[in-house]
Amino acid sequence: MAKFLYSLCVLVLFFSCQNKDNIDKIKKSEKTEKKFIMYQLSEMALLMEQMYVENQRLKIRIEKGEVAGSYPEYFNKIFVSKFTDESDNDSFFKTNATHFIEVQKKLYSDPNNVKQNYNNGINSCITCHKGKCGGPLTKIKKLLIK
């Protein structure tokens, strides 16, 4: 019986030491893990996402033969929204933003050639993004009406 108790004590001691090692490993891995940081879009990125959705809706209306509606005034925030990297707010961007707004206003004010005016607006986005942030080009090109 004494051998059994001795063996049992040795086993308990052995496994309790193993658990401590595992706990130490877990604690070390928790300390070295990096915290998840959620990416936040800049004002400009959010504005461009809104403009994208607006143009998706507009494309559907135009394809159905419906009127364009009225110019979304919030598009004018393109001149004041904060960038992720403020160095991107340069003369190239400002020139292209001015052109984009002019083309967009023409689209909403001229009921003739709506499809062409719409595609001109999308092409102005493509031109700017080719010179700056090319990432969303594929997404933007899908807005074109064929």
C-alpha positions as CSV (number, residue, x, y, z in Angstrom):
1,M,0.0,0.0,0.0
2,A,2.9,2.3,0.8
3,K,4.3,1.8,-2.7
4,F,1.0,2.7,-4.2
5,L,0.7,5.9,-2.2
6,Y,4.3,6.8,-3.0
7,S,3.7,6.2,-6.7
8,L,0.5,8.3,-6.6
9,C,2.3,11.2,-4.9
10,V,5.1,11.1,-7.5
11,L,2.5,11.1,-10.3
12,V,0.6,14.0,-8.8
13,L,3.8,15.9,-8.3
14,F,5.0,15.2,-11.8
15,F,1.7,16.3,-13.4
16,S,1.4,19.4,-11.3
17,C,4.9,20.5,-12.4
18,Q,3.9,19.9,-16.0
19,N,0.8,22.1,-15.6
20,K,3.0,24.9,-14.2
21,D,5.3,24.7,-17.2
22,N,2.3,24.9,-19.5
23,I,0.8,27.8,-17.6
24,D,4.2,29.6,-17.9
25,K,4.3,29.0,-21.6
26,I,0.7,30.4,-22.0
27,K,1.6,33.5,-20.0
28,K,4.7,34.1,-22.1
29,S,2.7,33.7,-25.4
30,E,0.1,36.1,-24.1
31,K,2.7,38.7,-23.4
32,T,4.3,38.4,-26.8
33,E,1.0,38.4,-28.8
34,K,0.4,41.7,-30.6
35,K,-2.8,43.5,-29.9
36,F,-5.3,43.8,-32.8
37,I,-5.6,47.3,-33.9
38,M,-8.7,48.2,-36.0
39,Y,-7.9,50.2,-39.1
40,Q,-10.0,53.4,-39.4
41,L,-10.7,55.0,-42.8
42,S,-9.8,58.6,-43.2
43,E,-12.5,61.2,-44.0
44,M,-11.4,61.1,-47.7
45,A,-11.6,57.3,-47.9
46,L,-15.1,57.3,-46.3
47,L,-16.2,60.1,-48.7
48,M,-14.9,58.1,-51.7
49,E,-16.8,55.0,-50.4
50,Q,-20.0,57.1,-50.2
51,M,-19.4,58.5,-53.7
52,Y,-18.8,54.9,-55.0
53,V,-22.2,53.8,-53.6
54,E,-23.9,56.9,-55.0
55,N,-22.5,56.1,-58.4
56,Q,-23.6,52.5,-58.2
57,R,-27.1,53.6,-57.6
58,L,-26.9,56.2,-60.3
59,K,-25.6,53.6,-62.8
60,I,-28.7,51.5,-62.1
61,R,-31.1,54.4,-62.5
62,I,-29.4,55.4,-65.8
63,E,-29.5,51.9,-67.1
64,K,-33.3,51.8,-66.4
65,G,-33.8,55.0,-68.2
66,E,-34.6,57.0,-65.1
67,V,-33.5,60.6,-64.4
68,A,-30.3,61.2,-62.6
69,G,-31.9,63.3,-59.8
70,S,-30.1,66.1,-58.1
71,Y,-26.4,66.6,-57.6
72,P,-25.3,65.2,-54.2
73,E,-23.9,68.3,-52.4
74,Y,-21.8,66.1,-50.1
75,F,-19.5,65.4,-53.1
76,N,-18.1,69.0,-52.4
77,K,-16.5,67.6,-49.2
78,I,-13.8,66.3,-51.6
79,F,-12.0,69.6,-51.1
80,V,-12.0,69.6,-47.3
81,S,-11.9,66.0,-46.2
82,K,-8.8,64.8,-44.4
83,F,-6.6,62.2,-46.1
84,T,-4.9,59.2,-44.6
85,D,-1.6,60.8,-45.8
86,E,-2.0,64.6,-46.1
87,S,0.8,64.7,-48.6
88,D,-1.6,63.2,-51.1
89,N,-3.6,66.4,-51.0
90,D,-1.4,68.1,-53.6
91,S,-2.0,70.0,-56.9
92,F,-2.5,66.8,-58.9
93,F,-5.4,65.8,-56.6
94,K,-6.9,69.3,-56.4
95,T,-6.9,69.6,-60.2
96,N,-8.5,66.2,-60.6
97,A,-11.0,66.8,-57.8
98,T,-12.1,70.1,-59.5
99,H,-12.5,68.3,-62.8
100,F,-14.5,65.5,-61.1
101,I,-16.9,67.9,-59.5
102,E,-17.4,69.8,-62.8
103,V,-18.2,66.6,-64.6
104,Q,-20.6,65.4,-61.9
105,K,-22.5,68.7,-61.9
106,K,-22.8,68.5,-65.7
107,L,-24.2,65.0,-65.4
108,Y,-27.0,66.2,-63.1
109,S,-27.7,69.4,-64.9
110,D,-27.7,68.1,-68.5
111,P,-30.5,65.6,-69.2
112,N,-29.0,64.9,-72.7
113,N,-26.1,62.5,-73.0
114,V,-26.6,61.3,-69.4
115,K,-24.7,58.0,-70.1
116,Q,-21.8,59.8,-71.6
117,N,-21.7,62.4,-68.8
118,Y,-21.8,59.6,-66.2
119,N,-19.0,57.7,-67.9
120,N,-17.0,60.9,-68.0
121,G,-17.4,61.2,-64.3
122,I,-16.2,57.7,-63.7
123,N,-13.3,58.2,-66.1
124,S,-12.2,61.2,-64.1
125,C,-12.0,59.0,-61.0
126,I,-10.0,56.5,-63.0
127,T,-7.6,59.2,-64.2
128,C,-7.0,60.4,-60.7
129,H,-6.6,57.0,-59.2
130,K,-4.1,56.0,-61.9
131,G,-1.9,58.9,-60.7
132,K,-2.4,58.4,-57.0
133,C,-4.0,55.4,-55.2
134,G,-4.4,52.7,-57.8
135,G,-5.8,50.1,-55.5
136,P,-9.5,50.6,-56.2
137,L,-9.1,50.9,-60.0
138,T,-10.7,47.5,-60.7
139,K,-13.7,48.4,-58.5
140,I,-14.1,51.9,-60.1
141,K,-13.9,50.5,-63.7
142,K,-16.9,48.3,-62.9
143,L,-19.0,51.4,-62.5
144,L,-18.7,52.3,-66.2
145,I,-21.8,51.8,-68.4
146,K,-21.1,49.8,-71.5
